[in-house]
Amino acid sequence: MREQVIFKCTECGDENYIGTRNKKKHPEKMEVRKYCPRLRKVTLHKEKK
């Protein structure tokens, strides 16, 4: 039941990370703070549609 998701930086728009989540347990979109190599700092990354 795990699905792959792509995380997109909210500041620069780059798609930097791929992760997984369980859709049954967490139906809402994920938001995580990750390192953005383009900006060289930690930014909020949201799940891409």
PyMOL commands that place a pseudoatom at each C-alpha (Angstrom):
pseudoatom trace, name=CA, resn=MET, resi=1, chain=A, elem=C, hetatm=0, pos=[0.000, 0.000, 0.000]
pseudoatom trace, name=CA, resn=ARG, resi=2, chain=A, elem=C, hetatm=0, pos=[3.001, 2.341, -0.011]
pseudoatom trace, name=CA, resn=GLU, resi=3, chain=A, elem=C, hetatm=0, pos=[3.160, 4.844, -2.849]
pseudoatom trace, name=CA, resn=GLN, resi=4, chain=A, elem=C, hetatm=0, pos=[6.155, 6.746, -4.180]
pseudoatom trace, name=CA, resn=VAL, resi=5, chain=A, elem=C, hetatm=0, pos=[5.917, 10.538, -3.964]
pseudoatom trace, name=CA, resn=ILE, resi=6, chain=A, elem=C, hetatm=0, pos=[8.107, 13.318, -5.345]
pseudoatom trace, name=CA, resn=PHE, resi=7, chain=A, elem=C, hetatm=0, pos=[9.001, 16.265, -3.120]
pseudoatom trace, name=CA, resn=LYS, resi=8, chain=A, elem=C, hetatm=0, pos=[9.229, 19.720, -4.695]
pseudoatom trace, name=CA, resn=CYS, resi=9, chain=A, elem=C, hetatm=0, pos=[10.983, 22.731, -3.121]
pseudoatom trace, name=CA, resn=THR, resi=10, chain=A, elem=C, hetatm=0, pos=[8.536, 25.547, -2.350]
pseudoatom trace, name=CA, resn=GLU, resi=11, chain=A, elem=C, hetatm=0, pos=[11.124, 28.298, -2.881]
pseudoatom trace, name=CA, resn=CYS, resi=12, chain=A, elem=C, hetatm=0, pos=[12.913, 27.342, -6.122]
pseudoatom trace, name=CA, resn=GLY, resi=13, chain=A, elem=C, hetatm=0, pos=[10.540, 24.720, -7.578]
pseudoatom trace, name=CA, resn=ASP, resi=14, chain=A, elem=C, hetatm=0, pos=[13.118, 21.956, -8.065]
pseudoatom trace, name=CA, resn=GLU, resi=15, chain=A, elem=C, hetatm=0, pos=[12.079, 18.333, -7.569]
pseudoatom trace, name=CA, resn=ASN, resi=16, chain=A, elem=C, hetatm=0, pos=[14.862, 17.108, -5.301]
pseudoatom trace, name=CA, resn=TYR, resi=17, chain=A, elem=C, hetatm=0, pos=[13.662, 14.049, -3.377]
pseudoatom trace, name=CA, resn=ILE, resi=18, chain=A, elem=C, hetatm=0, pos=[11.657, 10.854, -3.834]
pseudoatom trace, name=CA, resn=GLY, resi=19, chain=A, elem=C, hetatm=0, pos=[10.027, 9.145, -0.849]
pseudoatom trace, name=CA, resn=THR, resi=20, chain=A, elem=C, hetatm=0, pos=[7.196, 6.801, 0.060]
pseudoatom trace, name=CA, resn=ARG, resi=21, chain=A, elem=C, hetatm=0, pos=[4.072, 7.091, 2.171]
pseudoatom trace, name=CA, resn=ASN, resi=22, chain=A, elem=C, hetatm=0, pos=[1.124, 4.938, 3.175]
pseudoatom trace, name=CA, resn=LYS, resi=23, chain=A, elem=C, hetatm=0, pos=[-2.018, 6.450, 1.594]
pseudoatom trace, name=CA, resn=LYS, resi=24, chain=A, elem=C, hetatm=0, pos=[-4.410, 4.694, 3.982]
pseudoatom trace, name=CA, resn=LYS, resi=25, chain=A, elem=C, hetatm=0, pos=[-2.746, 5.966, 7.163]
pseudoatom trace, name=CA, resn=HIS, resi=26, chain=A, elem=C, hetatm=0, pos=[-1.846, 9.449, 5.838]
pseudoatom trace, name=CA, resn=PRO, resi=27, chain=A, elem=C, hetatm=0, pos=[-4.319, 10.596, 3.156]
pseudoatom trace, name=CA, resn=GLU, resi=28, chain=A, elem=C, hetatm=0, pos=[-3.178, 14.259, 3.285]
pseudoatom trace, name=CA, resn=LYS, resi=29, chain=A, elem=C, hetatm=0, pos=[-0.174, 15.552, 1.328]
pseudoatom trace, name=CA, resn=MET, resi=30, chain=A, elem=C, hetatm=0, pos=[3.206, 15.451, 3.053]
pseudoatom trace, name=CA, resn=GLU, resi=31, chain=A, elem=C, hetatm=0, pos=[5.370, 18.467, 3.877]
pseudoatom trace, name=CA, resn=VAL, resi=32, chain=A, elem=C, hetatm=0, pos=[8.964, 17.994, 5.035]
pseudoatom trace, name=CA, resn=ARG, resi=33, chain=A, elem=C, hetatm=0, pos=[11.921, 20.281, 5.647]
pseudoatom trace, name=CA, resn=LYS, resi=34, chain=A, elem=C, hetatm=0, pos=[14.813, 19.100, 3.465]
pseudoatom trace, name=CA, resn=TYR, resi=35, chain=A, elem=C, hetatm=0, pos=[18.082, 20.462, 2.115]
pseudoatom trace, name=CA, resn=CYS, resi=36, chain=A, elem=C, hetatm=0, pos=[17.835, 22.193, -1.268]
pseudoatom trace, name=CA, resn=PRO, resi=37, chain=A, elem=C, hetatm=0, pos=[21.144, 21.934, -3.168]
pseudoatom trace, name=CA, resn=ARG, resi=38, chain=A, elem=C, hetatm=0, pos=[20.304, 24.833, -5.483]
pseudoatom trace, name=CA, resn=LEU, resi=39, chain=A, elem=C, hetatm=0, pos=[19.693, 27.293, -2.616]
pseudoatom trace, name=CA, resn=ARG, resi=40, chain=A, elem=C, hetatm=0, pos=[22.207, 25.586, -0.268]
pseudoatom trace, name=CA, resn=LYS, resi=41, chain=A, elem=C, hetatm=0, pos=[19.842, 25.700, 2.711]
pseudoatom trace, name=CA, resn=VAL, resi=42, chain=A, elem=C, hetatm=0, pos=[17.015, 23.759, 4.359]
pseudoatom trace, name=CA, resn=THR, resi=43, chain=A, elem=C, hetatm=0, pos=[13.613, 24.640, 2.891]
pseudoatom trace, name=CA, resn=LEU, resi=44, chain=A, elem=C, hetatm=0, pos=[10.068, 23.284, 2.981]
pseudoatom trace, name=CA, resn=HIS, resi=45, chain=A, elem=C, hetatm=0, pos=[9.415, 20.581, 0.394]
pseudoatom trace, name=CA, resn=LYS, resi=46, chain=A, elem=C, hetatm=0, pos=[5.831, 19.635, -0.474]
pseudoatom trace, name=CA, resn=GLU, resi=47, chain=A, elem=C, hetatm=0, pos=[4.522, 16.535, -2.170]
pseudoatom trace, name=CA, resn=LYS, resi=48, chain=A, elem=C, hetatm=0, pos=[4.068, 17.034, -5.895]
pseudoatom trace, name=CA, resn=LYS, resi=49, chain=A, elem=C, hetatm=0, pos=[0.616, 16.306, -7.300]
for i in range(1, 49): cmd.bond("trace and resi %d" % i, "trace and resi %d" % (i + 1))
show_as sticks, trace
zoom trace
